[in-house]
């Protein structure tokens, strides 16, 4: 399956750049044009200020390079530590008769750019009619090797007659959030056909890139400029030029393997083989809904691209290493939106998620200390060592639920993968976070209260006894043996007991008056009103109480969930990309087929919605995880391992879907789920008996056997 | 009365610089040393960040120049518009045998620096033993002419033998909050004996300074450097050098008068005459308490210095033009802490305060619009045109009471000075602010509520129905004819009705645990705990409910005031310099003599408390106003014109005070109040009968008559 762009358009250039991001987990590159674009400087300095995350506006620009190695951070004077946008090594440009190929100015036809999702390969073909009257067929190919994560391989094929000049190199005059994070930069030759760039970030990490060019008989000339090294040569057409770049850093756990003797095709074959394995483990088949299927595949592609294998010192940032808008930091998204996909498709990879939080415990303890508390306080915006980096105090100080979310993630992993995990290194996380909570809780007449918190709905900044937070904290305290306090943490309800209040006094907030105030529906509600008004109104950025009910489904009756749905939905702006997916899943539970479908469409289409920016600032990776959650927890109705011993399904396929099939690893046992309107078939691909429960019918499926449950 | 420094010490240098600030209303200069200090650069760039106002820390440094013309603002990239620290024109340094006088390095004895409060003249004398073995008596004098507000006059007298070099000029390499606000700078000669400096700020205001030197037979040599112009000459000792600097700006309403023909003594005489008049109108005599008297005189000196006469386009900033820590902006301090002093001592000057708010109405309307409201919203931190400049959203967005405080100030002026004022230009302020409130109020079941506000206690950031705010808003709405809504705005009380809650749910907040958490008592509570903890606790930065009771004294019984005192005082940190004065006045009302005295001492001593920084970052000018309020409203027990037709006193002199005497203008009638333990004498100095009421005894005093009321 391919994502295809058939016309280059300036207004969608950024969105495609994000959408076409490639990566190996270790190294990620945005889908920028190899020859770059005119009038799109990447070194414009500006002072990016801390802002309300929903209302921040980004400058319009033609292109935004992004080269990211997870874990490489720099210190910004206002925004704190942020992931560094590294030098750009993709540059590979043909110049013919003095004209440089330029999608803005050149006469180009037959343009086609395609990202092959199955092989993670990007290919661009076009015909270039030069001003001098020549006609040249151009083909760019590239991939970041999944088999050799330090290596990016590019190929440029020019067909036609005459001579072309090729320019290729490394450009280190790049910024992150308008800021220069390089303490030192050197760009030199590497032999006769290479450029070496070495930068040291302002956090003292060293990053080195060596780009080597291959073209038959080419003689390369090196042009060194401050922060830029370029190789140039003249080639007789037709010609094929390869560029291979190896990236290493002083944080690396491994060394890149030599690959000089391997051809482009050999490298591509081993790369594609790794991707085939990944898809085997995780492909979600949707029949009857082409756009839904494409959206799902796109989400899975980015989830598979993002995940860093075997390095628990980093996890997945909020923009899926496809942009630096969220500073490359780690949020609660990790546990709530990303972890489940890996838990149920590739448990070994899921382990690095939980190990990340365990290794970040010293950072979390330092955060707690800084706030004057004992124990461990996980950061709202985490850097690679677990220190808080969020520059806006309302989130940083008050959105404390993340510390409990982390424990929920650890418990989820333990139940789904390794029951001993909580007794191992994670035990200290349980103990230290519980210590923090006991210090953070206010006791009034012996009763615990959690005051001054922001729940998942970030439009209610400082509230008391947020239901979501209190329940998650109670969960974490229970696991740490503090059941008494956990039980006493209040969840406020309406007088009839059916409606769970988002927080104490929620009902006293002002009506948001969407009809009157939300005049520009092209932008979120937060873009229409002042923050002050937002902060005193019932407007919800995203699901809050519903999210709670999604995480603890058995604790709330359908009537309670329905009541919360009816009450909160009219107030919910879905300004957050985390909202729609949660609503889709809850709608499935409630049997609200139409609503489930609407929210699924909002979820699935987000990064493909080029007209509204799509992935311009990066992939909404949590939303990508949510797409999987909607299909599996929503439409297939799977219960999580936290609350179920058997693989439990309650399928409610959307009308349009003729088939939904996906692999799943259930408590160590691989299985395949295949749902159609007629029924559900589960195949046990593991070596142990698999207990299942479909629509209330319990069975145990023997290894290699399958069972079908008619609808 | 003089403030005297007898030893120069580095650790108190900044505090004296602030305390010894001189000014004419139009022009203000900090008390920096004419020869400057070594190792105290004034051009260190840094990025000052928005911060919690109580917890912000300032870099330690040897000196901080400050040259301010009210109304000259610049645009800071993070902090918004701020008053610009202008070029430093005080430089006047002797150099003997190559040694420059330097309080840090030179051998100096018999040092004495004195600020004469009555004449606003600063004089410094010292004996300088040079390294070359010479002994020179040095005397610096200076004043900013009250008679010619554009003019600063300096004199340096050197006594001894031999030759000295004199260096004098203008230094434009200065910053504000670490930022350069000058778009252009030129420094040139002005004739043979002058330096002319012209800067244009980044808000396009032009400021020009011309400094001229006078010394018998001196031949001046000009040295021009970027941003600095210096005149040098050789003089035979003894010698007297005069430096006169005239400052003008493109905002000026008047032109400086020529004064060349006048001698230093003549200029000083006319200057001192103006100050004598001012003191005549406002001196508060305290007998039996020398330090209290000195503190009161210091406060009055700065109040008299600060006030800009006849220019309603500016008012008094939070640091009294003696520092730029609070960005030279205008706060509610204006109405609540400063206005009364002028109202009751110099009503013509008081008028510029209220006129300032009236002329700023368009700015206030623009603020409302920006927040999505109709009407006018006065800014928490006002620039010269009434636009909001506060960079921290919690204050900017939520501390809305200022808009009602402004109306309280207008009403206070109308009752005390001009009953027609509210029907004049101020009428529009009443109407537009009422329009804002009606839009800002949330109606629930027809009942008005004011949600999401910060009251004067800035440690409770987003609360509902703050009692102070609601009462002030009701006051403003009533004046605008919106009595029905005004009456319905709730004030929450304890179930027995006696205790006024600061806001809804105040009692649910966490106990502040001062004993456990406030470990460093050298700094405020806010410096000891995280802002997060602060924001969910009962800790009060300053009086909030008590402030309300002080402004509406007749609406609360003594029992209610006492209950509020008993409840809130244990929670009050007095981290704000606005707190102690209010407490002192309420203590007087409650007959709490010991507490009144303690809070008076906290109030009066603040800027003289050099060990704790004193006026290092500027004069606490609101606290200076509060000192007057404590004496007059507290110890003399005067009721304000808002609530009293007669001049009403209820004296409760502190034990130590043998006499408290002050002039007062009561509704157009000048009077003198003289209180001793034996009784109170009121003299009518006006031309109309003066109704008075002392301790409940009502009388009318004829013009030029006096009446004594025994205790």
Interface residues (C-beta under 8 A of the other chain):
Chain A: X47 X49 X77 X78 X370 X371 X372 X393 X397 X398 X442 X444 X449 X451 X452 X461 X462 X464 X504 X505 X508 X509 X510 X511 X517 X529 X530 X531 X532 X533 X535 X536
Chain B: X47 X49 X77 X78 X370 X371 X372 X393 X397 X398 X442 X444 X449 X451 X452 X461 X462 X464 X504 X505 X508 X509 X510 X511 X517 X529 X530 X531 X532 X533 X535 X536
